[in-house]
Amino acid sequence: MNLRIARASPIDFTNVHGSQYSLTVREAFVRKNLPRFMGYFEDLLKENGDFLTGADLTIADLSAFPVISYFGKGIADYIPKDCLDLFHGINAWMERVGSHPKVVTYRASKS
């Protein structure tokens, strides 16, 4: 399994503070960085199957799921709710993770 760690990098907005953390910065993120990050995860799904590391749900999926799904919730300033619409593999994966019986059971226990 090739995880292509060299392609992965943190999302870094630390050099932008206060009012400079602006529409321009986030638009650039959606236009440039988000496709690169989502492409990395889509490649993993194409190579490994239904989940990030293979056929079964793992901690990798459970760790990435809330981070990736955050972008599609429409709660981050200047990040459009539809920013993940073009990433069909990611959307199918989010549906699989969100509807996995263990995830459903866990969510039900927390509500």
PENORRA-V98864 format. One record per backbone hydrogen bond with DSSP energy under -0.5 kcal/mol. NH is the residue of the N-H (numbers start at 1). CO is the residue of the C=O. E is the energy in kcal/mol with one decimal. If there is no record, write none. Layout:
# PENORRA-V98864
NH_CO_E ; NH_CO_E
This chain:
# PENORRA-V98864
3_1_-0.7 ; 7_4_-1.7 ; 8_4_-0.7 ; 8_5_-0.8 ; 12_10_-0.8 ; 13_11_-0.7 ; 16_13_-1.9 ; 20_17_-2.2 ; 21_18_-1.8 ; 22_20_-2.3 ; 26_22_-2.3 ; 27_23_-2.8 ; 28_24_-2.1 ; 29_25_-1.9 ; 30_26_-2.5 ; 31_27_-2.4 ; 32_28_-2.9 ; 33_28_-0.8 ; 34_29_-3.2 ; 36_32_-0.8 ; 37_33_-2.7 ; 38_34_-3.1 ; 39_35_-2.1 ; 40_36_-1.6 ; 41_37_-1.7 ; 42_38_-2.8 ; 43_39_-2.4 ; 44_40_-1.8 ; 45_41_-2.2 ; 46_42_-2.3 ; 47_43_-2.2 ; 48_44_-2.8 ; 49_45_-2.0 ; 51_54_-2.3 ; 54_51_-0.9 ; 61_58_-0.5 ; 62_58_-2.1 ; 63_59_-2.1 ; 64_60_-2.1 ; 65_61_-2.6 ; 66_62_-0.6 ; 67_63_-0.6 ; 68_64_-2.8 ; 69_65_-2.7 ; 70_66_-1.3 ; 71_67_-0.7 ; 71_68_-0.9 ; 72_68_-0.6 ; 72_69_-0.8 ; 73_70_-1.5 ; 74_71_-0.5 ; 75_70_-0.5 ; 79_76_-2.0 ; 80_78_-0.7 ; 83_80_-1.9 ; 85_82_-1.8 ; 87_84_-1.8 ; 88_86_-1.2 ; 91_87_-2.4 ; 92_88_-2.3 ; 93_89_-2.2 ; 94_90_-2.8 ; 95_91_-1.9 ; 96_92_-2.2 ; 97_93_-3.0 ; 98_94_-2.8 ; 99_95_-1.7 ; 100_96_-0.5 ; 100_97_-1.2 ; 103_100_-0.6 ; 104_100_-2.8 ; 105_101_-2.4 ; 106_102_-2.2 ; 107_103_-2.8 ; 108_104_-2.3 ; 109_105_-1.8 ; 110_106_-1.0 ; 110_107_-0.7 ; 111_107_-0.6 ; 111_108_-0.7
